[in-house]
């Protein structure tokens, strides 16, 4: 999905939020207060350019952030159509000043329920200018005590001067519930186990309400999430988890999709995307070999596979003129393993045969395999001078590999 695909134009009217001239969502199916609490100005048509943040299949809810409250170009509104059913809308981080400018009537008190979705670093009440009294708080809260929700984090806290614990929410449009599974990584990236929280408690008439801000939570964005993804990929590669099932080869979906789900990335990545993310990691000694095989040799119409034992590795498939080949390149290994099959060999059969070879290595070790390999065309190509800063052994390795890929 391109960035332009993530943006749509909505028309805002008293009768509802219109996706196009014939499709709308009633205000009662949004996170706005009861419609009796506000009316929009009719002096001119109101259009919003919004970014689609996320979609929840439960309730067919679309989460949005307004990026332009007065877009000059709104022609797409007349032709756009939702790809999925949309029954409700949730607007995140609304700008209160922009809302006030397009209201003809509004009840400020009714919008307090939206306080965590209104842009305000320290206090919604300062924007409303109706604070009878307020008190500033500053404290630290452990990451382990945070709950990650859609568009905000939440926790309970007992504050001085209050009779009981209160529920505190801090907004950030990049946050999704799946972060609950990997929240320990935020602490690693921030180099702290706690977030700093600054906030106010204010009274509006007889009602007490709260608004809080955290510099750490504000820093969570796409770039930071990429950093977390990198840490998780490193963990999966350098400390592979043990699977209960007796299995040697794993597809990207089997081994890496958990990362995408935890980080909210629902796009299916290609083999090329996955290996590039892995090669972007540091401390991979045979990076040039992996880059060459993946970029020049691997047949990308065939699925890339991974091995976890005896070490993390890649199993590539190469289509030659006379034979087809499997290349097994393990991270930081001293050699490349290459198996070759006649063109007439059925792909499913060669898959089973190569799985059996790797299974033997996994259970018995490489040394025993190298002394017992038989009934299959096999070659081992050493990474000569791999650790040398004076001699470049890569050209010799590449020449030998190309010689074998007939």
Secondary structure, DSSP 8 states (H G I E B T S, - for coil): --TGGGEEEEEEETTEEEEETTEEE-GGGBSS--GGGEEE--SS-EEEEEEEEEEETTTTEEEEEEEESS-S--GGGGT---SS---EEEEESB-HHHHHHHEEEE-GGGGGGGGGGB--SS-HHHHHT--SEEEEEEEEEEGGG-EEETTEEEEEE--TT-SS-EEEEEE-TT--GGGGGGTHHHHHHHT-SEEEEEEEEEEETTEEEEEEE-HHHHT-SHHHHHHHHHHHHHHHHHT----SS--SEEEHHHHHHHHHHHTT--S---HHHHHHHHHTSS--TTHHHHHHIIIII--TTS--EEE-SSS-EEEEEEE-SSEEEEEEEETT-SEEEEEEEETTS-HHHHHHHHHHHHHHHHHH-HHHHHTT--SSEEEEEE-TTTT-SS---HHHHHHHHHHH--
